[in-house]
Structures are given as C-alpha cells and as structure tokens.
Amino acid sequence: MNDVLQLIFSRRSIRQYQPRPVPRELLIDLLRAAMAAPSAVDKQPWEFVVVTRP
C-alpha cells in the first residue's frame, strides 16, 4: 500500500488536545501546504482563520 493510502486508512479523530501551542513555523508550513491544494478553475477561493488563543 502506498504512503498516501496508508495515511488515509490510518487516520483517526482527536477529541482531546494537549495544552501546548502549535509552533508558528508549523502553522506557516501547514498554511502553505493548504494554499498549494488544487481548486476548480484555479479560483483558490479558500480563506483561513488561525486561532491561537481560546
């Protein structure tokens, strides 16, 4: 099984989170990856909201 399928089939839901913050560098990397996702007719209609405090 290739790596992508393995990730898809092994995913799980997380309902309790650790109280430590996500490092800013990781947030930036994740946002860059999300912005690289394809969109219909290359419209790129997404918006992202990053919440860093409860």
CHARMM-style PDB file with segment names, atoms N, HN, CA, C and O in Angstrom:
ATOM      1  N   MET     1       0.860  -1.176   0.000  1.00  0.00      PROA
ATOM      2  CA  MET     1       0.000   0.000   0.000  1.00  0.00      PROA
ATOM      3  C   MET     1       0.905   1.237   0.000  1.00  0.00      PROA
ATOM      4  O   MET     1       1.894   1.288   0.731  1.00  0.00      PROA
ATOM      5  N   ASN     2       0.563   2.222  -0.817  1.00  0.00      PROA
ATOM      6  HN  ASN     2      -0.241   2.181  -1.411  1.00  0.00      PROA
ATOM      7  CA  ASN     2       1.432   3.397  -0.843  1.00  0.00      PROA
ATOM      8  C   ASN     2       1.196   4.277   0.389  1.00  0.00      PROA
ATOM      9  O   ASN     2       0.214   4.104   1.111  1.00  0.00      PROA
ATOM     10  N   ASP     3       2.098   5.207   0.610  1.00  0.00      PROA
ATOM     11  HN  ASP     3       2.896   5.347   0.023  1.00  0.00      PROA
ATOM     12  CA  ASP     3       2.078   6.023   1.828  1.00  0.00      PROA
ATOM     13  C   ASP     3       0.800   6.851   1.973  1.00  0.00      PROA
ATOM     14  O   ASP     3       0.271   6.984   3.077  1.00  0.00      PROA
ATOM     15  N   VAL     4       0.308   7.401   0.876  1.00  0.00      PROA
ATOM     16  HN  VAL     4       0.738   7.293  -0.020  1.00  0.00      PROA
ATOM     17  CA  VAL     4      -0.892   8.239   0.947  1.00  0.00      PROA
ATOM     18  C   VAL     4      -2.098   7.410   1.382  1.00  0.00      PROA
ATOM     19  O   VAL     4      -2.856   7.827   2.258  1.00  0.00      PROA
ATOM     20  N   LEU     5      -2.275   6.247   0.776  1.00  0.00      PROA
ATOM     21  HN  LEU     5      -1.659   5.909   0.065  1.00  0.00      PROA
ATOM     22  CA  LEU     5      -3.397   5.397   1.174  1.00  0.00      PROA
ATOM     23  C   LEU     5      -3.263   4.942   2.615  1.00  0.00      PROA
ATOM     24  O   LEU     5      -4.255   4.860   3.340  1.00  0.00      PROA
ATOM     25  N   GLN     6      -2.060   4.650   3.026  1.00  0.00      PROA
ATOM     26  HN  GLN     6      -1.254   4.717   2.437  1.00  0.00      PROA
ATOM     27  CA  GLN     6      -1.843   4.239   4.417  1.00  0.00      PROA
ATOM     28  C   GLN     6      -2.246   5.362   5.372  1.00  0.00      PROA
ATOM     29  O   GLN     6      -2.870   5.105   6.402  1.00  0.00      PROA
ATOM     30  N   LEU     7      -1.894   6.597   5.038  1.00  0.00      PROA
ATOM     31  HN  LEU     7      -1.387   6.805   4.201  1.00  0.00      PROA
ATOM     32  CA  LEU     7      -2.294   7.731   5.874  1.00  0.00      PROA
ATOM     33  C   LEU     7      -3.813   7.881   5.919  1.00  0.00      PROA
ATOM     34  O   LEU     7      -4.387   8.113   6.982  1.00  0.00      PROA
ATOM     35  N   ILE     8      -4.455   7.750   4.771  1.00  0.00      PROA
ATOM     36  HN  ILE     8      -3.988   7.562   3.907  1.00  0.00      PROA
ATOM     37  CA  ILE     8      -5.912   7.895   4.716  1.00  0.00      PROA
ATOM     38  C   ILE     8      -6.596   6.832   5.572  1.00  0.00      PROA
ATOM     39  O   ILE     8      -7.501   7.141   6.347  1.00  0.00      PROA
ATOM     40  N   PHE     9      -6.166   5.590   5.433  1.00  0.00      PROA
ATOM     41  HN  PHE     9      -5.431   5.339   4.803  1.00  0.00      PROA
ATOM     42  CA  PHE     9      -6.818   4.498   6.155  1.00  0.00      PROA
ATOM     43  C   PHE     9      -6.465   4.459   7.637  1.00  0.00      PROA
ATOM     44  O   PHE     9      -7.191   3.846   8.420  1.00  0.00      PROA
ATOM     45  N   SER    10      -5.379   5.092   8.036  1.00  0.00      PROA
ATOM     46  HN  SER    10      -4.790   5.589   7.400  1.00  0.00      PROA
ATOM     47  CA  SER    10      -4.982   5.047   9.445  1.00  0.00      PROA
ATOM     48  C   SER    10      -5.366   6.316  10.201  1.00  0.00      PROA
ATOM     49  O   SER    10      -4.995   6.475  11.364  1.00  0.00      PROA
ATOM     50  N   ARG    11      -6.093   7.207   9.565  1.00  0.00      PROA
ATOM     51  HN  ARG    11      -6.394   7.078   8.621  1.00  0.00      PROA
ATOM     52  CA  ARG    11      -6.465   8.459  10.230  1.00  0.00      PROA
ATOM     53  C   ARG    11      -7.402   8.177  11.398  1.00  0.00      PROA
ATOM     54  O   ARG    11      -8.059   7.138  11.445  1.00  0.00      PROA
ATOM     55  N   ARG    12      -7.455   9.111  12.336  1.00  0.00      PROA
ATOM     56  HN  ARG    12      -6.921   9.956  12.298  1.00  0.00      PROA
ATOM     57  CA  ARG    12      -8.350   8.970  13.480  1.00  0.00      PROA
ATOM     58  C   ARG    12      -8.804  10.342  13.938  1.00  0.00      PROA
ATOM     59  O   ARG    12      -8.182  11.352  13.611  1.00  0.00      PROA
ATOM     60  N   SER    13      -9.873  10.373  14.682  1.00  0.00      PROA
ATOM     61  HN  SER    13     -10.379   9.552  14.947  1.00  0.00      PROA
ATOM     62  CA  SER    13     -10.400  11.630  15.206  1.00  0.00      PROA
ATOM     63  C   SER    13      -9.775  11.905  16.565  1.00  0.00      PROA
ATOM     64  O   SER    13      -9.614  11.002  17.386  1.00  0.00      PROA
ATOM     65  N   ILE    14      -9.427  13.156  16.786  1.00  0.00      PROA
ATOM     66  HN  ILE    14      -9.557  13.890  16.119  1.00  0.00      PROA
ATOM     67  CA  ILE    14      -8.846  13.572  18.065  1.00  0.00      PROA
ATOM     68  C   ILE    14      -9.854  14.498  18.739  1.00  0.00      PROA
ATOM     69  O   ILE    14     -10.306  15.475  18.143  1.00  0.00      PROA
ATOM     70  N   ARG    15     -10.199  14.182  19.982  1.00  0.00      PROA
ATOM     71  HN  ARG    15      -9.832  13.388  20.466  1.00  0.00      PROA
ATOM     72  CA  ARG    15     -11.188  14.989  20.698  1.00  0.00      PROA
ATOM     73  C   ARG    15     -10.616  15.673  21.931  1.00  0.00      PROA
ATOM     74  O   ARG    15     -11.256  16.548  22.515  1.00  0.00      PROA
ATOM     75  N   GLN    16      -9.431  15.281  22.320  1.00  0.00      PROA
ATOM     76  HN  GLN    16      -8.911  14.571  21.846  1.00  0.00      PROA
ATOM     77  CA  GLN    16      -8.758  15.937  23.438  1.00  0.00      PROA
ATOM     78  C   GLN    16      -7.376  16.363  22.957  1.00  0.00      PROA
ATOM     79  O   GLN    16      -6.646  15.586  22.343  1.00  0.00      PROA
ATOM     80  N   TYR    17      -7.041  17.599  23.248  1.00  0.00      PROA
ATOM     81  HN  TYR    17      -7.635  18.230  23.748  1.00  0.00      PROA
ATOM     82  CA  TYR    17      -5.789  18.156  22.760  1.00  0.00      PROA
ATOM     83  C   TYR    17      -4.873  18.482  23.922  1.00  0.00      PROA
ATOM     84  O   TYR    17      -5.322  18.722  25.043  1.00  0.00      PROA
ATOM     85  N   GLN    18      -3.598  18.485  23.637  1.00  0.00      PROA
ATOM     86  HN  GLN    18      -3.234  18.290  22.727  1.00  0.00      PROA
ATOM     87  CA  GLN    18      -2.629  18.870  24.659  1.00  0.00      PROA
ATOM     88  C   GLN    18      -2.641  20.388  24.795  1.00  0.00      PROA
ATOM     89  O   GLN    18      -2.925  21.086  23.822  1.00  0.00      PROA
ATOM     90  N   PRO    19      -2.341  20.910  25.974  1.00  0.00      PROA
ATOM     91  CA  PRO    19      -2.423  22.356  26.197  1.00  0.00      PROA
ATOM     92  C   PRO    19      -1.266  23.157  25.599  1.00  0.00      PROA
ATOM     93  O   PRO    19      -1.245  24.381  25.729  1.00  0.00      PROA
ATOM     94  N   ARG    20      -0.329  22.516  24.962  1.00  0.00      PROA
ATOM     95  HN  ARG    20      -0.346  21.521  24.855  1.00  0.00      PROA
ATOM     96  CA  ARG    20       0.811  23.267  24.417  1.00  0.00      PROA
ATOM     97  C   ARG    20       0.464  23.863  23.048  1.00  0.00      PROA
ATOM     98  O   ARG    20      -0.281  23.254  22.281  1.00  0.00      PROA
ATOM     99  N   PRO    21       0.997  25.039  22.740  1.00  0.00      PROA
ATOM    100  CA  PRO    21       0.684  25.697  21.467  1.00  0.00      PROA
ATOM    101  C   PRO    21       1.394  25.017  20.292  1.00  0.00      PROA
ATOM    102  O   PRO    21       2.425  24.365  20.462  1.00  0.00      PROA
ATOM    103  N   VAL    22       0.822  25.183  19.109  1.00  0.00      PROA
ATOM    104  HN  VAL    22      -0.015  25.712  18.971  1.00  0.00      PROA
ATOM    105  CA  VAL    22       1.454  24.687  17.886  1.00  0.00      PROA
ATOM    106  C   VAL    22       2.520  25.704  17.492  1.00  0.00      PROA
ATOM    107  O   VAL    22       2.228  26.899  17.436  1.00  0.00      PROA
ATOM    108  N   PRO    23       3.742  25.267  17.220  1.00  0.00      PROA
ATOM    109  CA  PRO    23       4.795  26.216  16.843  1.00  0.00      PROA
ATOM    110  C   PRO    23       4.410  27.018  15.593  1.00  0.00      PROA
ATOM    111  O   PRO    23       3.824  26.484  14.651  1.00  0.00      PROA
ATOM    112  N   ARG    24       4.748  28.289  15.607  1.00  0.00      PROA
ATOM    113  HN  ARG    24       5.225  28.723  16.372  1.00  0.00      PROA
ATOM    114  CA  ARG    24       4.409  29.188  14.495  1.00  0.00      PROA
ATOM    115  C   ARG    24       4.941  28.667  13.161  1.00  0.00      PROA
ATOM    116  O   ARG    24       4.258  28.755  12.140  1.00  0.00      PROA
ATOM    117  N   GLU    25       6.151  28.129  13.168  1.00  0.00      PROA
ATOM    118  HN  GLU    25       6.706  28.057  13.997  1.00  0.00      PROA
ATOM    119  CA  GLU    25       6.746  27.612  11.935  1.00  0.00      PROA
ATOM    120  C   GLU    25       5.894  26.484  11.348  1.00  0.00      PROA
ATOM    121  O   GLU    25       5.736  26.390  10.131  1.00  0.00      PROA
ATOM    122  N   LEU    26       5.348  25.629  12.217  1.00  0.00      PROA
ATOM    123  HN  LEU    26       5.477  25.705  13.206  1.00  0.00      PROA
ATOM    124  CA  LEU    26       4.496  24.536  11.755  1.00  0.00      PROA
ATOM    125  C   LEU    26       3.188  25.082  11.190  1.00  0.00      PROA
ATOM    126  O   LEU    26       2.707  24.597  10.166  1.00  0.00      PROA
ATOM    127  N   LEU    27       2.612  26.081  11.844  1.00  0.00      PROA
ATOM    128  HN  LEU    27       3.002  26.475  12.676  1.00  0.00      PROA
ATOM    129  CA  LEU    27       1.389  26.703  11.325  1.00  0.00      PROA
ATOM    130  C   LEU    27       1.621  27.271   9.929  1.00  0.00      PROA
ATOM    131  O   LEU    27       0.795  27.088   9.034  1.00  0.00      PROA
ATOM    132  N   ILE    28       2.732  27.951   9.748  1.00  0.00      PROA
ATOM    133  HN  ILE    28       3.403  28.100  10.475  1.00  0.00      PROA
ATOM    134  CA  ILE    28       3.052  28.538   8.441  1.00  0.00      PROA
ATOM    135  C   ILE    28       3.216  27.443   7.393  1.00  0.00      PROA
ATOM    136  O   ILE    28       2.709  27.570   6.278  1.00  0.00      PROA
ATOM    137  N   ASP    29       3.921  26.370   7.744  1.00  0.00      PROA
ATOM    138  HN  ASP    29       4.332  26.267   8.650  1.00  0.00      PROA
ATOM    139  CA  ASP    29       4.098  25.253   6.807  1.00  0.00      PROA
ATOM    140  C   ASP    29       2.754  24.635   6.429  1.00  0.00      PROA
ATOM    141  O   ASP    29       2.519  24.326   5.260  1.00  0.00      PROA
ATOM    142  N   LEU    30       1.872  24.453   7.413  1.00  0.00      PROA
ATOM    143  HN  LEU    30       2.062  24.704   8.362  1.00  0.00      PROA
ATOM    144  CA  LEU    30       0.556  23.872   7.140  1.00  0.00      PROA
ATOM    145  C   LEU    30      -0.286  24.783   6.250  1.00  0.00      PROA
ATOM    146  O   LEU    30      -0.981  24.306   5.352  1.00  0.00      PROA
ATOM    147  N   LEU    31      -0.226  26.082   6.495  1.00  0.00      PROA
ATOM    148  HN  LEU    31       0.339  26.469   7.224  1.00  0.00      PROA
ATOM    149  CA  LEU    31      -0.970  27.021   5.655  1.00  0.00      PROA
ATOM    150  C   LEU    31      -0.434  27.026   4.231  1.00  0.00      PROA
ATOM    151  O   LEU    31      -1.212  27.074   3.278  1.00  0.00      PROA
ATOM    152  N   ARG    32       0.875  26.976   4.076  1.00  0.00      PROA
ATOM    153  HN  ARG    32       1.506  26.937   4.850  1.00  0.00      PROA
ATOM    154  CA  ARG    32       1.464  26.918   2.725  1.00  0.00      PROA
ATOM    155  C   ARG    32       1.023  25.653   1.993  1.00  0.00      PROA
ATOM    156  O   ARG    32       0.708  25.695   0.804  1.00  0.00      PROA
ATOM    157  N   ALA    33       1.002  24.534   2.703  1.00  0.00      PROA
ATOM    158  HN  ALA    33       1.257  24.500   3.670  1.00  0.00      PROA
ATOM    159  CA  ALA    33       0.559  23.281   2.087  1.00  0.00      PROA
ATOM    160  C   ALA    33      -0.911  23.376   1.686  1.00  0.00      PROA
ATOM    161  O   ALA    33      -1.288  22.918   0.608  1.00  0.00      PROA
ATOM    162  N   ALA    34      -1.738  23.963   2.539  1.00  0.00      PROA
ATOM    163  HN  ALA    34      -1.431  24.336   3.415  1.00  0.00      PROA
ATOM    164  CA  ALA    34      -3.165  24.101   2.226  1.00  0.00      PROA
ATOM    165  C   ALA    34      -3.374  25.011   1.020  1.00  0.00      PROA
ATOM    166  O   ALA    34      -4.240  24.741   0.187  1.00  0.00      PROA
ATOM    167  N   MET    35      -2.595  26.082   0.915  1.00  0.00      PROA
ATOM    168  HN  MET    35      -1.891  26.301   1.591  1.00  0.00      PROA
ATOM    169  CA  MET    35      -2.733  27.003  -0.213  1.00  0.00      PROA
ATOM    170  C   MET    35      -2.266  26.376  -1.521  1.00  0.00      PROA
ATOM    171  O   MET    35      -2.642  26.841  -2.597  1.00  0.00      PROA
ATOM    172  N   ALA    36      -1.456  25.332  -1.441  1.00  0.00      PROA
ATOM    173  HN  ALA    36      -1.151  24.954  -0.567  1.00  0.00      PROA
ATOM    174  CA  ALA    36      -0.980  24.651  -2.646  1.00  0.00      PROA
ATOM    175  C   ALA    36      -1.990  23.633  -3.169  1.00  0.00      PROA
ATOM    176  O   ALA    36      -1.780  23.047  -4.231  1.00  0.00      PROA
ATOM    177  N   ALA    37      -3.077  23.418  -2.439  1.00  0.00      PROA
ATOM    178  HN  ALA    37      -3.247  23.894  -1.577  1.00  0.00      PROA
ATOM    179  CA  ALA    37      -4.092  22.453  -2.875  1.00  0.00      PROA
ATOM    180  C   ALA    37      -4.767  22.958  -4.148  1.00  0.00      PROA
ATOM    181  O   ALA    37      -4.971  24.161  -4.308  1.00  0.00      PROA
ATOM    182  N   PRO    38      -5.111  22.046  -5.047  1.00  0.00      PROA
ATOM    183  CA  PRO    38      -5.777  22.470  -6.282  1.00  0.00      PROA
ATOM    184  C   PRO    38      -7.192  22.978  -6.007  1.00  0.00      PROA
ATOM    185  O   PRO    38      -7.825  22.598  -5.021  1.00  0.00      PROA
ATOM    186  N   SER    39      -7.671  23.840  -6.896  1.00  0.00      PROA
ATOM    187  HN  SER    39      -7.157  24.149  -7.697  1.00  0.00      PROA
ATOM    188  CA  SER    39      -9.045  24.339  -6.795  1.00  0.00      PROA
ATOM    189  C   SER    39      -9.649  24.378  -8.198  1.00  0.00      PROA
ATOM    190  O   SER    39      -8.928  24.429  -9.194  1.00  0.00      PROA
ATOM    191  N   ALA    40     -10.966  24.355  -8.263  1.00  0.00      PROA
ATOM    192  HN  ALA    40     -11.552  24.315  -7.454  1.00  0.00      PROA
ATOM    193  CA  ALA    40     -11.653  24.374  -9.556  1.00  0.00      PROA
ATOM    194  C   ALA    40     -11.321  25.654 -10.313  1.00  0.00      PROA
ATOM    195  O   ALA    40     -11.437  26.749  -9.762  1.00  0.00      PROA
ATOM    196  N   VAL    41     -10.921  25.527 -11.538  1.00  0.00      PROA
ATOM    197  HN  VAL    41     -10.827  24.638 -11.986  1.00  0.00      PROA
ATOM    198  CA  VAL    41     -10.580  26.638 -12.424  1.00  0.00      PROA
ATOM    199  C   VAL    41      -9.534  27.555 -11.778  1.00  0.00      PROA
ATOM    200  O   VAL    41      -9.461  28.741 -12.101  1.00  0.00      PROA
ATOM    201  N   ASP    42      -8.745  27.014 -10.885  1.00  0.00      PROA
ATOM    202  HN  ASP    42      -8.804  26.051 -10.623  1.00  0.00      PROA
ATOM    203  CA  ASP    42      -7.683  27.755 -10.191  1.00  0.00      PROA
ATOM    204  C   ASP    42      -8.205  29.025  -9.516  1.00  0.00      PROA
ATOM    205  O   ASP    42      -7.507  30.038  -9.470  1.00  0.00      PROA
ATOM    206  N   LYS    43      -9.433  28.968  -8.993  1.00  0.00      PROA
ATOM    207  HN  LYS    43     -10.000  28.145  -9.031  1.00  0.00      PROA
ATOM    208  CA  LYS    43     -10.021  30.138  -8.324  1.00  0.00      PROA
ATOM    209  C   LYS    43      -9.417  30.388  -6.952  1.00  0.00      PROA
ATOM    210  O   LYS    43      -9.382  31.526  -6.485  1.00  0.00      PROA
ATOM    211  N   GLN    44      -8.950  29.350  -6.315  1.00  0.00      PROA
ATOM    212  HN  GLN    44      -8.978  28.425  -6.695  1.00  0.00      PROA
ATOM    213  CA  GLN    44      -8.374  29.448  -4.972  1.00  0.00      PROA
ATOM    214  C   GLN    44      -9.282  30.256  -4.031  1.00  0.00      PROA
ATOM    215  O   GLN    44      -8.869  31.295  -3.518  1.00  0.00      PROA
ATOM    216  N   PRO    45     -10.514  29.784  -3.805  1.00  0.00      PROA
ATOM    217  CA  PRO    45     -11.495  30.554  -3.040  1.00  0.00      PROA
ATOM    218  C   PRO    45     -11.390  30.418  -1.524  1.00  0.00      PROA
ATOM    219  O   PRO    45     -12.253  30.922  -0.806  1.00  0.00      PROA
ATOM    220  N   TRP    46     -10.374  29.765  -1.033  1.00  0.00      PROA
ATOM    221  HN  TRP    46      -9.673  29.356  -1.617  1.00  0.00      PROA
ATOM    222  CA  TRP    46     -10.343  29.479   0.397  1.00  0.00      PROA
ATOM    223  C   TRP    46      -9.930  30.681   1.237  1.00  0.00      PROA
ATOM    224  O   TRP    46      -9.287  31.618   0.764  1.00  0.00      PROA
ATOM    225  N   GLU    47     -10.320  30.616   2.475  1.00  0.00      PROA
ATOM    226  HN  GLU    47     -10.843  29.855   2.860  1.00  0.00      PROA
ATOM    227  CA  GLU    47      -9.896  31.576   3.496  1.00  0.00      PROA
ATOM    228  C   GLU    47      -9.495  30.760   4.713  1.00  0.00      PROA
ATOM    229  O   GLU    47     -10.098  29.724   4.995  1.00  0.00      PROA
ATOM    230  N   PHE    48      -8.491  31.215   5.429  1.00  0.00      PROA
ATOM    231  HN  PHE    48      -8.001  32.057   5.201  1.00  0.00      PROA
ATOM    232  CA  PHE    48      -8.016  30.504   6.609  1.00  0.00      PROA
ATOM    233  C   PHE    48      -8.093  31.427   7.816  1.00  0.00      PROA
ATOM    234  O   PHE    48      -7.791  32.617   7.729  1.00  0.00      PROA
ATOM    235  N   VAL    49      -8.499  30.862   8.930  1.00  0.00      PROA
ATOM    236  HN  VAL    49      -8.745  29.895   9.001  1.00  0.00      PROA
ATOM    237  CA  VAL    49      -8.521  31.586  10.197  1.00  0.00      PROA
ATOM    238  C   VAL    49      -7.678  30.780  11.171  1.00  0.00      PROA
ATOM    239  O   VAL    49      -7.959  29.607  11.417  1.00  0.00      PROA
ATOM    240  N   VAL    50      -6.657  31.397  11.719  1.00  0.00      PROA
ATOM    241  HN  VAL    50      -6.429  32.350  11.519  1.00  0.00      PROA
ATOM    242  CA  VAL    50      -5.793  30.727  12.688  1.00  0.00      PROA
ATOM    243  C   VAL    50      -6.119  31.293  14.061  1.00  0.00      PROA
ATOM    244  O   VAL    50      -5.948  32.487  14.309  1.00  0.00      PROA
ATOM    245  N   VAL    51      -6.587  30.435  14.939  1.00  0.00      PROA
ATOM    246  HN  VAL    51      -6.726  29.466  14.738  1.00  0.00      PROA
ATOM    247  CA  VAL    51      -6.928  30.840  16.303  1.00  0.00      PROA
ATOM    248  C   VAL    51      -5.796  30.371  17.205  1.00  0.00      PROA
ATOM    249  O   VAL    51      -5.517  29.175  17.287  1.00  0.00      PROA
ATOM    250  N   THR    52      -5.149  31.305  17.878  1.00  0.00      PROA
ATOM    251  HN  THR    52      -5.376  32.277  17.811  1.00  0.00      PROA
ATOM    252  CA  THR    52      -4.013  30.941  18.725  1.00  0.00      PROA
ATOM    253  C   THR    52      -4.326  31.027  20.209  1.00  0.00      PROA
ATOM    254  O   THR    52      -3.529  30.598  21.043  1.00  0.00      PROA
ATOM    255  N   ARG    53      -5.491  31.585  20.538  1.00  0.00      PROA
ATOM    256  HN  ARG    53      -6.138  31.933  19.860  1.00  0.00      PROA
ATOM    257  CA  ARG    53      -5.908  31.650  21.944  1.00  0.00      PROA
ATOM    258  C   ARG    53      -7.354  31.200  22.049  1.00  0.00      PROA
ATOM    259  O   ARG    53      -8.157  31.489  21.162  1.00  0.00      PROA
ATOM    260  N   PRO    54      -7.697  30.494  23.127  1.00  0.00      PROA
ATOM    261  CA  PRO    54      -9.098  30.063  23.281  1.00  0.00      PROA
ATOM    262  C   PRO    54     -10.045  31.232  23.510  1.00  0.00      PROA
ATOM    263  OT1 PRO    54     -11.251  31.031  23.657  1.00  0.00      PROA
TER     264      PRO     54
END
